[in-house]
């Protein structure tokens, strides 16, 4: 496996202001230095974590998806983030994995945050996404999914686990503990991007975005509460060597998800 460059974009979001958020991210992406293979934006990057699904939802021909396609083409890399998506009479918190050629795949958030009423406004996803990039297999998940290790369990099908989030500061301790735990238990790299600032419900966010190696070691230098555009290199050789020398997966318990 070759090395891969991941750009983490940690920033505040403008509450339910889609044009302003897209303009802001356009400026931020113009500051990326050096080559990158994947740009990671926060959960609901164009609105903030809003339950106003009907008013804010978009479709595949909407401005957010078109913006992702344009930026992926301009930068020559994959860009990913989630938005409120309408399909089949339902609303989803949908992650879009946009490729430079304009094709994309998606993941609908499985675990909806009931403490904010997300399960009342959105439909839950039913399948994981694993997608390839430069010989790496990525499994992208969203925020509350982090608390559910069975759903994020590595079945030998991915190399990097990714979480995008609007994870509030009062629960940042859980965020910072669970991320390296997921890396260690799954023998995978973990990428995590969370927002900062205040949202329209007066919830504060500290960010704490980062990238972890399969030993759970933090690789990035992004600081809490600070806007940051950081590119981190993940080592394919180190991941392969570690898995070969410490074969925890051979003793893993079998299970099924119903």
Buried (B, 14 or more C-beta within 10 A) or exposed (E): BEBBBBBBBBBBBBBBBBEEBBEBBEEBBEEBEEEBBBBBBBBBBBBBBBBEBEEBBBEBEBEBBBBBBBBBBEBEBBBBBBBBBBBEEEBBBBBBBBBBEEEBBBBBBBBBBEEBEBEEBBBBBEEBBBBEBBEBBBBBBBBBBBBEEEBBBBBEEBBBBBBBBBBBBEEBEEBBEBBBBBBBBBBBBBBBBBBBBBBBEEBEBBBBBBBBBBEBEBBBEBBBBEBBBBBBBBBBEBBEEBBEEEEBEEEBEEEEEE
